[in-house]
Amino acid sequence: MVARSFVTSVLAALLLGSVPAVAIASGSESAGDESAVAQAKEGAKGKSKGKDAEKHFPMKSDEFSRRIENRIAKMRERVAAMLEKRKVSEAERTAALKRFDEGAGRVRGAATEAGKDGTVTLDEAKHVREIAKDERKAMRKEVAEHRKDKKGNKKGKKA
């Protein structure tokens, strides 16, 4: 074990030490500087799941609304499937989907508000996202409260 970690660290040091030597040997010092600057810029931005959010905004309001509707439809299907999988009663299922539709209405309203001028900026889209997150948290809180019995203990598995 110790030998393997030692060998790994030595190999890593050798490989990392040889990278600048290769750049110098190629005779292109400026190319190494440019790649270092490019790496620094990428690191400064942070990761955005492979997509550059700034290049998608400003977005046309009808396209933004279409994307919001697609996401809401997918989540509604997913919630309905989970309710079915967990064998929730019809009355509770109806109440849960009604609550979901109320939250989706708030998100749609925020999306409409963001697209009033015909375009949606990145800041406006972030505001819509925050409203969606707040609705999700509120719904989860309601579900958690509903799952408690009269004594305040959670229903389900016993420890």
C-alpha positions as CSV (number, residue, x, y, z in Angstrom):
1,M,0.0,0.0,0.0
2,V,2.7,2.5,1.0
3,A,4.8,1.5,-2.0
4,R,1.9,2.0,-4.4
5,S,1.1,5.5,-3.0
6,F,4.8,6.4,-3.1
7,V,5.2,5.2,-6.7
8,T,2.0,7.1,-7.7
9,S,3.3,10.4,-6.2
10,V,6.7,10.0,-7.8
11,L,5.1,9.3,-11.2
12,A,2.9,12.3,-10.8
13,A,5.8,14.5,-9.9
14,L,7.8,13.3,-12.9
15,L,4.9,13.8,-15.3
16,L,4.1,17.3,-14.0
17,G,7.7,18.2,-14.0
18,S,8.1,17.1,-17.6
19,V,5.3,19.3,-19.0
20,P,7.1,22.6,-18.8
21,A,10.2,21.0,-20.2
22,V,8.2,19.9,-23.3
23,A,6.9,23.4,-23.8
24,I,10.4,24.9,-23.5
25,A,11.9,22.2,-25.8
26,S,9.3,23.0,-28.5
27,G,10.7,26.5,-28.6
28,S,7.4,28.2,-28.3
29,E,7.3,29.9,-24.9
30,S,4.4,32.2,-25.9
31,A,2.3,29.1,-26.8
32,G,2.8,27.9,-23.2
33,D,1.8,31.3,-21.9
34,E,-1.3,31.4,-24.0
35,S,-2.5,28.0,-22.8
36,A,-1.8,29.0,-19.2
37,V,-3.9,32.2,-19.7
38,A,-6.7,30.1,-21.4
39,Q,-6.7,27.7,-18.5
40,A,-6.8,30.5,-16.0
41,K,-9.8,32.0,-17.8
42,E,-11.6,28.7,-17.9
43,G,-11.0,28.2,-14.2
44,A,-12.2,31.7,-13.4
45,K,-15.5,31.2,-15.1
46,G,-16.3,28.0,-13.2
47,K,-18.1,25.0,-14.7
48,S,-21.6,25.5,-16.1
49,K,-22.2,21.8,-17.1
50,G,-20.5,22.2,-20.5
51,K,-22.7,25.1,-21.6
52,D,-21.8,28.8,-21.5
53,A,-24.9,30.4,-20.1
54,E,-23.9,33.8,-21.2
55,K,-24.0,32.9,-24.9
56,H,-27.6,31.7,-24.6
57,F,-28.8,35.0,-23.2
58,P,-30.5,37.3,-23.9
59,M,-33.1,34.8,-25.2
60,K,-36.4,35.4,-26.9
61,S,-39.3,35.3,-24.5
62,D,-41.3,32.8,-26.5
63,E,-38.3,30.3,-26.6
64,F,-37.8,30.8,-22.8
65,S,-41.5,30.2,-22.1
66,R,-41.3,27.0,-24.3
67,R,-38.3,25.8,-22.3
68,I,-40.1,26.5,-19.0
69,E,-43.2,24.6,-20.2
70,N,-41.1,21.6,-21.2
71,R,-39.4,21.5,-17.9
72,I,-42.7,21.8,-16.0
73,A,-44.3,19.1,-18.1
74,K,-41.4,16.7,-17.4
75,M,-41.5,17.4,-13.7
76,R,-45.3,16.9,-13.6
77,E,-44.8,13.5,-15.3
78,R,-42.1,12.6,-12.9
79,V,-44.1,13.6,-9.8
80,A,-47.1,11.6,-11.1
81,A,-44.9,8.6,-11.7
82,M,-43.5,8.8,-8.2
83,L,-46.9,9.1,-6.7
84,E,-48.0,6.0,-8.6
85,K,-44.9,4.1,-7.7
86,R,-45.4,4.8,-4.0
87,K,-49.1,3.8,-4.3
88,V,-50.4,7.1,-3.0
89,S,-54.2,7.2,-2.6
90,E,-56.2,9.0,-5.3
91,A,-57.2,11.9,-3.0
92,E,-53.6,12.6,-1.9
93,R,-52.4,12.2,-5.5
94,T,-55.0,14.8,-6.7
95,A,-54.0,17.2,-3.8
96,A,-50.3,16.8,-4.6
97,L,-50.8,17.4,-8.3
98,K,-53.0,20.4,-7.5
99,R,-50.2,21.8,-5.3
100,F,-47.7,21.2,-8.0
101,D,-49.9,23.0,-10.5
102,E,-50.2,26.0,-8.2
103,G,-46.4,26.2,-7.9
104,A,-46.0,25.8,-11.7
105,G,-48.4,28.7,-12.1
106,R,-46.2,30.9,-10.0
107,V,-43.2,29.9,-12.1
108,R,-45.1,30.5,-15.3
109,G,-46.1,33.9,-14.0
110,A,-42.5,34.8,-13.2
111,A,-41.4,33.6,-16.7
112,T,-44.1,35.8,-18.3
113,E,-43.0,38.7,-16.2
114,A,-39.4,38.2,-17.3
115,G,-40.3,38.1,-20.9
116,K,-42.6,41.1,-21.0
117,D,-40.1,43.1,-23.1
118,G,-39.7,40.3,-25.7
119,T,-36.3,39.1,-24.4
120,V,-35.2,37.4,-21.2
121,T,-31.8,38.3,-19.7
122,L,-29.6,36.0,-17.6
123,D,-30.6,37.8,-14.4
124,E,-34.3,37.5,-15.2
125,A,-33.8,33.8,-15.8
126,K,-32.0,33.4,-12.5
127,H,-34.9,35.1,-10.8
128,V,-37.3,32.6,-12.4
129,R,-35.0,29.7,-11.3
130,E,-35.0,31.0,-7.7
131,I,-38.8,31.1,-7.7
132,A,-38.9,27.5,-8.9
133,K,-36.4,26.4,-6.2
134,D,-38.6,28.1,-3.6
135,E,-41.7,26.3,-4.8
136,R,-39.8,23.0,-4.8
137,K,-38.7,23.6,-1.2
138,A,-42.2,24.6,-0.1
139,M,-43.7,21.5,-1.6
140,R,-41.1,19.2,-0.1
141,K,-41.8,20.8,3.3
142,E,-45.5,20.2,2.9
143,V,-44.9,16.6,2.0
144,A,-42.6,16.1,5.0
145,E,-45.2,17.6,7.4
146,H,-47.9,15.4,5.8
147,R,-45.8,12.3,6.4
148,K,-45.6,12.9,10.2
149,D,-48.1,11.1,12.4
150,K,-49.8,12.7,15.4
151,K,-46.9,12.2,17.8
152,G,-44.5,14.0,15.4
153,N,-42.7,10.9,14.3
154,K,-42.1,10.2,10.7
155,K,-44.3,7.5,9.2
156,G,-42.6,4.7,7.4
157,K,-39.6,2.7,8.4
158,K,-38.9,2.2,12.0
159,A,-35.4,2.4,13.3
